[in-house]
Amino acid sequence: MSAPDSKAGSVFEWDLIRRLLGYTRPYKGFFFLALGLTLAVSALAPLSPWLFQKILDGPVAEGNSPLLLQMILLTLGLLILSALLSLFNTYLTNWLGQSIIRDIRIRIFNHISGTRLKYFDSTPIGTLQTRTISDVETLNEVFSQGIVQIVGELLQLVAILVVMLATSWKLTLIVLSVVPFLIFSTIIFKNKVKVAFQDVRKNVSRMNAFLQEHITGMLVSQMFSREKLEMERFRKINADHRDAHLNSVLYYSVFFPVVEIIGALGTALLVWLGVGEVLSGDISFGKLFAFIMYISMFFRPIRMLADRFNTLQMGMVSAERIFKVLDTDEKIEDEGKLKQKDLAGLAEGKLEIDFKNVWFAYNDEEWVLRGVSFRAEPGEKIAIVGSTGAGKTTIINLLTRFYEIQRGVISLNGVNVRDLELAELRSLIGLVLQDVFLFSGSIYDNITLNNPSISLEKVIEAAKYVGVHDFIETLPGKYDYEVQERGATLSAGQRQLIAFARVLVYDPKILILDEATSNIDTDSEELIQAAVEKVMRGRTSIIIAHRLSTIQKADQILVMSKGQICEQGNHQELLEMNGIYKKLYLLQFASA
């Protein structure tokens, strides 16, 4: 489950803003250019009413046509310049926002890719999708419509206020008399919308998590006829999202008309009292006309600031959620300095695996492995059997460092696996699982995993080795055949054969098969067993299997129970012990 938001998402979370601004460093030149353009647009804004005032009080009142034409052209030029600057500024800020969120997405994906599997055990994939896509997209508006625009509109507000005071302090006070009502309504709006935005983001996350989980598990839902019940659950989540979104729309639909009414009230007061000032000769008609323009320009930034602050506020909520992912202390430790060449004997093809008193627990001290010790000599084939939950697959997860042990040592050729660079360690190991994952893309891409150094000839050689080449040749496009998501168009056995070819092209020194032949029919299994026997020659291999027929030729068989090795030996030796292994053997071969 995703962790609940710990903060309310206040607009001025300075730590979050400072951290977000850190992502502008690679683009600081463009950031300051955008800021400069915003300041220029803000500075030009009060000039238009001022020029209209001069036109009305000057050439219009005096009947000076040549001067009137000059000033009209000057005003038109000013408006065109302001429009061009606004256009360029809008494009630049949006480009800046998209560039920054691209960098943040890359950083999130890179962080997730280096996170321990334990983190994914407790975090829904849909939640991570929301953080990486929806929440990051929200940050685009922070950079394109938030920080820079807020600065510009605040400066425009100040500039307009200064010009108004310099023009007529009496008319300025009339305008300012309605501002308290505007501030009061803005505060109420801001608080209401903040809660609505938080509800929207929370419900988007819930919906993504639900959809990802239930689309992936659609087979189970349909098998147990859960469609109607799950639809009701989705209907409830969808309704919550709709209501949260409608709440935010409701607040906007109320707020902006209120601002318009307050602005209209200010304009009415200005005209009513200003006409008296004009008639008494205290101010000119041009000043009154300019003030009518000023009041429109004065209320627009205030109204937009409320919207900008809400954009920033929503961005703070998303930023906090994103940084929670980036700050997760679940990164795989990769402090090893040694490489494969530092393993003595590896050049001669010798690779020894040694587990010494290994203890491991997924949660606290609920031990899954208890003092496991065994050694796989170079080129030896080790098989691990036992009941479900005995700890068989856990041994593989620890050797590959998907999880970290709490006690003991795991070593290769006498070198602690933690002292090896993680990439170097994993490049030594080829792993074939029971549940094969295929990516969207061609069969060639799935075998090579988009590694350009692996040629098509090498892929074909591996495919022939495991007996899948003839099948691939029958497909449209052959090795360019597009595999759909998770290989849905292929049978379980075909996916497994492709997984074998994938491992073989990387030529690992250690081969691990975790129930790798359990989904393959008897004919395919015989074909694969012959190929696997060839591949295992000269390689240290570990096989996890329930079907004892596949491991009878293993050099060592480890029988596990409740996280411990309770029996150890070859097939014949274990039968002579008359223990757990013999019971398993008799159960499987009783009918024979």
C-alpha positions in Angstrom: 0.0 0.0 0.0 1.2 3.5 -0.6 2.1 5.6 2.4 -0.3 8.3 3.3 0.7 11.9 2.7 2.2 13.3 5.8 1.9 16.9 4.9 -1.0 19.0 3.9 0.8 20.2 0.8 1.1 23.9 1.8 2.0 26.3 -1.0 5.2 27.5 0.7 7.0 24.3 1.5 10.3 26.0 1.1 12.3 22.8 1.3 10.3 21.3 -1.5 10.5 24.5 -3.6 14.3 24.7 -3.1 14.7 21.1 -4.0 12.5 21.5 -7.2 14.5 24.6 -8.2 17.6 22.4 -8.0 16.4 20.7 -11.2 16.6 24.0 -13.1 20.5 24.1 -12.7 21.2 22.4 -16.1 18.8 25.0 -17.6 19.7 28.0 -15.4 20.4 30.2 -18.5 16.9 29.5 -19.9 15.3 29.8 -16.5 16.7 33.3 -16.0 15.8 34.2 -19.5 12.2 33.2 -18.8 12.3 35.1 -15.6 13.6 38.2 -17.5 10.9 37.9 -20.1 8.3 37.7 -17.4 9.6 40.8 -15.8 9.6 42.6 -19.1 6.0 41.7 -19.8 5.1 42.8 -16.3 6.8 46.1 -16.7 5.1 46.8 -20.1 1.6 46.1 -18.8 1.0 49.5 -17.0 2.3 51.4 -20.1 -0.8 50.8 -22.2 -3.3 52.6 -19.9 -0.8 55.4 -19.3 -0.4 55.9 -23.1 -4.3 56.0 -23.5 -4.4 58.6 -20.8 -1.8 60.7 -22.6 -3.7 60.3 -25.9 -7.1 61.4 -24.4 -5.6 64.3 -22.4 -3.2 65.4 -25.1 -3.9 65.1 -28.9 -7.6 64.1 -28.5 -8.4 67.1 -26.2 -6.2 69.4 -28.3 -7.3 68.1 -31.7 -3.7 67.4 -32.7 -4.2 64.7 -35.4 -0.4 64.1 -36.3 0.5 63.6 -32.7 -2.6 61.4 -32.2 -1.5 59.1 -35.1 2.1 58.9 -33.6 0.8 57.9 -30.2 -1.6 55.4 -31.6 1.2 53.8 -33.6 3.4 53.8 -30.4 0.6 52.1 -28.4 0.1 49.5 -31.2 3.8 48.8 -31.3 3.9 48.4 -27.5 1.0 45.9 -27.7 2.6 43.9 -30.4 5.9 43.8 -28.5 4.1 42.7 -25.4 2.3 40.0 -27.3 5.5 38.7 -28.9 7.3 38.6 -25.5 4.4 36.8 -24.0 4.3 34.3 -26.8 8.1 33.6 -26.6 7.9 33.4 -22.8 5.0 30.9 -22.8 6.9 28.6 -25.2 10.1 28.9 -23.2 8.5 28.2 -19.8 6.7 25.2 -21.2 9.9 23.9 -22.8 11.6 24.4 -19.5 8.9 22.6 -17.7 8.9 19.6 -20.1 12.7 19.4 -20.0 12.8 19.3 -16.2 10.0 16.7 -15.8 11.8 14.6 -18.4 14.9 14.7 -16.1 12.8 13.9 -13.0 11.1 10.9 -14.7 14.5 9.6 -15.7 15.7 10.0 -12.2 12.7 8.2 -10.7 13.0 5.3 -13.2 16.7 5.0 -12.5 16.0 5.1 -8.7 13.2 2.4 -9.0 15.5 0.2 -11.2 18.1 0.2 -8.4 15.7 -0.5 -5.6 15.6 -3.7 -3.7 12.8 -6.2 -4.5 11.6 -5.9 -0.9 10.3 -2.4 -1.8 8.1 -3.8 -4.6 6.7 -6.4 -2.2 4.9 -3.7 -0.3 4.4 -0.9 -2.9 1.7 -1.3 -5.6 3.0 -0.9 -9.2 0.0 1.4 -10.0 1.2 3.7 -7.3 4.7 4.0 -8.8 3.1 4.5 -12.2 1.1 7.4 -10.8 4.2 9.0 -9.2 6.3 8.6 -12.4 3.6 9.8 -14.9 0.7 11.8 -13.3 2.5 13.4 -10.4 5.5 14.3 -12.5 3.2 15.8 -15.2 1.7 18.0 -12.5 5.2 19.4 -11.8 5.3 20.7 -15.4 2.7 23.2 -14.5 4.7 24.3 -11.5 7.6 25.3 -13.8 5.5 26.5 -16.8 2.5 28.1 -15.0 3.7 28.4 -11.4 6.9 29.8 -10.0 7.9 32.2 -12.8 4.4 33.3 -13.5 3.7 34.0 -9.8 6.8 36.3 -9.7 5.7 38.1 -12.8 2.2 38.7 -11.7 3.3 39.9 -8.2 5.6 42.4 -9.9 2.8 43.4 -12.3 0.5 44.0 -9.4 3.1 46.1 -7.6 3.9 48.1 -10.8 0.2 48.8 -11.5 -0.4 49.9 -7.9 2.6 52.2 -8.0 1.4 53.8 -11.3 -2.1 54.1 -9.9 -0.9 55.9 -6.7 1.3 58.2 -8.8 -1.7 59.0 -11.0 -4.4 59.6 -8.3 -4.3 58.4 -4.8 -8.0 59.1 -4.3 -9.0 56.9 -7.2 -6.5 54.2 -6.0 -8.2 54.1 -2.6 -11.6 53.6 -4.3 -10.1 50.6 -6.1 -8.5 49.2 -3.0 -11.7 49.5 -1.0 -13.0 46.2 -2.5 -9.6 44.3 -2.2 -10.4 43.0 1.4 -13.4 41.1 0.0 -11.3 39.7 -2.8 -8.6 38.5 -0.3 -11.2 36.9 2.0 -12.8 35.0 -0.9 -9.3 34.0 -2.2 -8.3 32.5 1.2 -11.5 30.5 1.4 -11.1 29.3 -2.2 -7.4 28.4 -1.7 -8.2 26.2 1.4 -11.1 24.4 -0.2 -9.3 23.7 -3.5 -6.2 22.4 -1.6 -8.3 19.7 0.0 -10.0 18.9 -3.3 -6.6 18.6 -5.1 -5.3 16.2 -2.4 -8.4 14.1 -2.8 -8.0 14.0 -6.6 -4.3 12.9 -6.5 -5.1 10.3 -3.8 -8.0 8.9 -5.9 -5.9 8.9 -9.1 -3.3 6.8 -7.3 -5.9 4.4 -6.0 -7.4 4.0 -9.4 -4.1 3.3 -11.1 -3.1 0.7 -8.5 -6.5 -1.0 -8.7 -6.4 -1.1 -12.6 -2.9 -2.4 -12.7 -3.5 -5.1 -10.2 -6.9 -6.3 -11.6 -5.9 -6.2 -15.3 -2.8 -8.3 -14.5 -5.0 -10.7 -12.4 -7.9 -10.7 -14.9 -7.6 -14.5 -15.3 -8.2 -15.1 -11.6 -11.1 -12.7 -11.5 -12.8 -14.4 -14.4 -12.0 -17.9 -13.2 -13.8 -17.2 -9.9 -16.6 -15.1 -11.5 -15.5 -12.0 -9.6 -16.3 -9.6 -12.4 -19.4 -8.0 -10.9 -17.9 -7.7 -7.4 -14.7 -6.1 -8.7 -16.8 -3.8 -10.9 -18.6 -2.5 -7.9 -15.3 -1.8 -6.2 -14.0 0.0 -9.2 -17.3 1.9 -9.5 -16.8 3.2 -5.9 -13.2 4.2 -6.6 -14.2 5.9 -9.9 -17.1 7.7 -8.1 -14.7 9.0 -5.4 -12.4 10.3 -8.1 -15.3 12.0 -10.0 -16.6 13.6 -6.8 -13.1 14.9 -5.8 -12.7 16.4 -9.3 -16.1 17.9 -9.3 -15.5 19.5 -6.0 -12.4 21.3 -7.4 -14.4 22.4 -10.4 -17.2 23.6 -8.2 -14.8 25.8 -6.2 -13.4 27.3 -9.4 -16.9 27.9 -10.9 -17.9 29.8 -7.7 -14.6 31.7 -7.2 -14.1 33.3 -10.6 -17.6 34.8 -10.9 -17.2 36.1 -7.4 -13.9 37.8 -8.5 -15.7 39.2 -11.5 -18.5 40.6 -9.3 -16.0 42.2 -6.9 -14.1 43.6 -9.9 -17.3 45.0 -11.4 -18.2 46.5 -8.0 -14.8 48.2 -7.9 -15.3 49.5 -11.4 -18.8 50.8 -10.6 -17.5 52.6 -7.5 -14.6 54.1 -9.6 -17.0 55.4 -12.3 -19.5 56.7 -9.8 -17.0 58.6 -7.7 -14.6 59.3 -10.5 -17.1 61.2 -12.7 -17.6 63.6 -9.8 -13.8 64.2 -9.7 -13.7 64.8 -13.5 -16.6 67.3 -13.3 -15.0 69.1 -10.4 -11.8 69.3 -12.4 -9.7 67.4 -9.8 -8.7 64.8 -12.4 -8.8 64.6 -16.2 -11.1 62.3 -18.3 -7.9 60.6 -19.5 -6.9 59.6 -16.0 -10.4 58.2 -15.2 -10.3 56.2 -18.5 -6.8 54.9 -17.6 -8.0 53.9 -14.1 -10.8 51.9 -15.6 -8.2 50.0 -17.6 -5.9 49.8 -14.5 -8.7 48.2 -12.3 -9.2 45.4 -14.9 -5.4 44.9 -15.0 -5.2 45.1 -11.2 -7.8 42.4 -10.6 -6.6 40.0 -13.2 -3.2 39.2 -11.5 -5.1 38.8 -8.2 -7.5 36.3 -9.8 -4.6 34.6 -11.6 -2.5 34.5 -8.5 -5.1 32.4 -6.8 -5.0 30.0 -9.7 -1.2 30.0 -9.8 -1.0 29.4 -6.0 -3.3 26.4 -6.5 -1.2 25.1 -9.3 1.9 25.5 -7.0 0.0 23.9 -4.2 -1.0 20.9 -6.3 2.6 20.7 -7.4 3.8 20.6 -3.8 1.5 17.7 -3.1 2.9 15.9 -6.1 6.5 16.9 -5.3 6.2 15.5 -1.8 4.9 12.2 -3.2 7.6 12.0 -5.8 10.4 12.8 -3.3 9.0 10.1 -1.0 9.8 7.6 -3.8 13.2 9.1 -4.4 14.0 9.2 -0.7 13.2 5.5 -0.1 16.1 4.0 1.7 15.8 0.7 -0.2 18.5 1.1 -2.7 20.7 -1.9 -3.4 24.1 -1.4 -1.9 26.7 -1.5 -4.6 29.9 -0.8 -2.7 31.9 -3.7 -4.1 35.1 -2.8 -6.0 36.2 -6.2 -7.3 35.5 -7.4 -10.9 35.3 -10.8 -12.4 39.0 -10.8 -13.2 39.7 -10.6 -9.4 38.2 -14.1 -8.9 41.0 -16.5 -8.8 40.5 -19.5 -11.2 37.7 -17.9 -13.1 39.8 -17.6 -16.3 40.2 -21.4 -16.2 36.4 -21.8 -15.9 36.4 -22.7 -12.2 33.7 -21.1 -10.1 32.9 -22.3 -6.6 29.8 -21.2 -4.6 30.0 -21.3 -0.9 27.2 -20.5 1.6 28.5 -20.3 5.2 26.0 -20.2 8.1 23.5 -18.0 6.1 20.5 -16.6 8.0 17.9 -14.5 6.3 14.5 -13.0 7.1 12.2 -10.9 4.9 10.6 -9.3 8.0 12.5 -8.6 11.2 13.5 -12.0 12.6 10.9 -14.2 11.0 13.7 -16.4 9.7 13.3 -18.0 6.3 16.8 -19.5 6.2 18.4 -20.7 9.4 22.2 -21.4 9.3 22.3 -22.7 5.7 25.7 -23.9 4.7 26.8 -25.8 1.5 29.4 -25.7 -1.2 29.1 -26.1 -4.9 32.4 -27.1 -6.4 33.5 -25.7 -9.8 31.4 -27.3 -12.5 29.2 -29.1 -10.0 25.5 -29.5 -10.5 23.5 -28.8 -7.3 19.8 -29.5 -6.9 17.5 -28.1 -4.2 14.2 -29.8 -3.3 11.7 -29.4 -0.5 8.2 -28.4 0.2 6.7 -25.0 -0.7 8.1 -22.3 1.7 11.2 -24.3 2.6 13.5 -21.5 1.4 14.6 -22.9 -2.0 14.0 -19.8 -4.1 15.3 -17.6 -1.3 18.8 -19.1 -1.7 18.7 -17.9 -5.4 17.6 -14.5 -4.4 20.4 -14.2 -1.9 23.1 -15.4 -4.4 22.0 -12.8 -6.9 21.7 -10.2 -4.2 18.0 -9.4 -4.9 17.9 -9.5 -1.1 20.6 -9.1 1.5 21.5 -11.7 4.2 21.4 -10.8 7.9 24.1 -13.2 9.0 26.7 -15.4 7.4 28.7 -15.1 4.2 28.1 -16.0 0.6 31.2 -16.2 -1.5 32.4 -17.1 -5.1 35.9 -18.5 -5.3 36.5 -17.3 -1.8 35.4 -13.7 -2.5 32.4 -12.3 -0.6 29.7 -11.5 -3.2 29.3 -8.0 -1.5 32.9 -7.2 -2.5 32.0 -7.7 -6.2 30.5 -4.9 -8.2 26.8 -5.8 -8.5 26.8 -5.7 -12.3 29.9 -8.0 -12.4 28.2 -10.4 -10.0 25.0 -10.7 -11.9 26.7 -11.0 -15.3 28.2 -14.3 -13.9 24.7 -15.7 -13.3 22.1 -16.9 -15.8 18.7 -17.3 -14.2 15.6 -19.0 -15.7 12.4 -18.8 -13.7 9.2 -20.7 -13.7 7.2 -17.6 -14.6 8.9 -16.2 -17.7 8.5 -12.5 -18.4 8.6 -11.3 -22.0 8.6 -7.6 -22.9 6.7 -6.0 -25.7 8.9 -6.2 -28.8 10.4 -8.7 -31.1 11.6 -12.2 -30.2 15.2 -11.0 -31.1 14.9 -8.1 -28.7 13.5 -10.4 -25.9 16.4 -12.8 -26.3 19.1 -10.1 -26.4 17.3 -7.7 -24.1 18.3 -5.0 -26.6 22.0 -5.6 -26.2 23.5 -4.5 -29.6 26.7 -6.6 -29.0 24.7 -9.8 -29.4 24.4 -10.8 -33.1 21.5 -12.5 -34.8 23.8 -15.4 -35.6 24.5 -15.9 -31.9 20.8 -15.7 -31.1 20.0 -18.3 -33.8 22.7 -20.6 -32.5 21.2 -20.4 -28.9 17.7 -20.9 -30.3 18.8 -24.0 -32.1 20.6 -25.2 -29.0 17.4 -25.2 -27.0 15.2 -26.4 -29.8 13.1 -23.3 -30.4 14.6 -22.2 -33.7 12.2 -24.3 -35.9 9.2 -22.8 -34.1 10.4 -19.2 -34.5 11.0 -19.8 -38.2 7.3 -20.6 -38.6 6.2 -17.2 -37.1 5.5 -14.1 -39.3 8.7 -12.1 -39.4 10.6 -15.0 -37.7 13.0 -13.4 -35.2 11.3 -10.0 -35.8 7.9 -11.3 -34.7 6.4 -8.9 -32.3 5.7 -10.5 -28.9 2.6 -9.0 -27.3 2.6 -7.9 -23.6 4.0 -10.7 -21.4 4.1 -13.0 -24.4 0.4 -13.6 -24.4 0.4 -15.0 -27.9 2.9 -17.7 -27.0 2.4 -20.9 -25.0 4.0 -21.3 -21.6 6.5 -23.8 -23.1 7.4 -21.5 -26.0 8.0 -18.7 -23.6 10.2 -20.9 -21.4 12.3 -22.0 -24.4 12.8 -18.3 -25.4 13.9 -17.7 -21.8 16.5 -20.5 -22.1 17.8 -18.9 -25.3 18.0 -15.6 -23.5 20.2 -17.0 -20.8 22.5 -18.9 -23.3 23.4 -15.9 -25.4 24.8 -14.2 -22.3 27.0 -17.3 -21.6 26.9 -17.2 -17.8 29.4 -19.0 -15.5 26.6 -20.0 -13.1 23.4 -21.4 -14.4 20.3 -21.3 -12.2 17.0 -23.1 -13.1 14.1 -22.3 -10.7 11.4 -24.7 -11.7 12.3 -23.9 -15.3 10.9 -27.0 -16.9 7.7 -27.2 -14.9 5.5 -25.5 -17.6 6.9 -27.5 -20.5 5.4 -30.6 -22.0 7.2 -33.9 -21.9 8.4 -33.7 -25.5 9.8 -30.2 -25.0 11.3 -31.2 -21.7 13.3 -34.0 -23.3 14.6 -31.6 -25.9 15.6 -29.0 -23.3 17.1 -31.5 -20.9 19.5 -32.5 -23.6 20.5 -28.9 -24.4 20.7 -28.0 -20.7 23.1 -30.9 -20.1 25.4 -29.4 -22.7 25.1 -25.9 -21.3 25.9 -27.1 -17.7 29.2 -28.7 -18.7 32.0 -26.8 -17.2 29.5 -24.5 -15.4 28.5 -24.5 -11.8 24.7 -25.0 -11.8 21.9 -24.9 -9.3 18.5 -26.5 -10.0 15.4 -25.9 -8.0 12.8 -28.6 -8.8 9.7 -30.3 -7.5 9.9 -33.0 -10.2 12.7 -35.3 -8.9 13.0 -37.0 -12.4 14.8 -33.8 -13.6 17.5 -33.9 -10.9 18.5 -37.5 -10.4 21.9 -36.9 -12.1 22.8 -33.9 -9.9 26.1 -34.1 -8.1 24.5 -32.9 -4.9 20.9 -32.7 -3.8 20.0 -30.4 -0.9 16.7 -31.3 0.9 15.3 -28.3 2.7 12.7 -28.1 5.4 11.7 -25.0 7.4 14.7 -23.0 6.2 17.3 -25.6 6.9 19.2 -28.2 5.0 18.0 -31.5 6.6 19.5 -33.9 4.1 22.4 -33.7 1.6 23.9 -36.1 -0.9 23.4 -37.6 -4.4 20.3 -39.4 -5.5 21.3 -42.8 -4.4 22.8 -41.7 -1.1 19.5 -39.9 -0.2 17.4 -42.9 -1.0 19.6 -45.0 1.3 19.0 -42.4 4.1 15.4 -43.4 4.1 14.4 -39.9 5.1 12.4 -37.0 3.6 13.9 -37.3 0.1 12.9 -41.0 -0.1 9.3 -40.1 0.9 9.1 -37.5 -1.8 10.5 -39.9 -4.3 8.1 -42.6 -3.4 5.1 -40.2 -3.5 6.1 -39.1 -7.1 6.9 -42.5 -8.4 4.4 -44.6 -6.5 2.2 -45.2 -9.6 5.3 -46.3 -11.6 
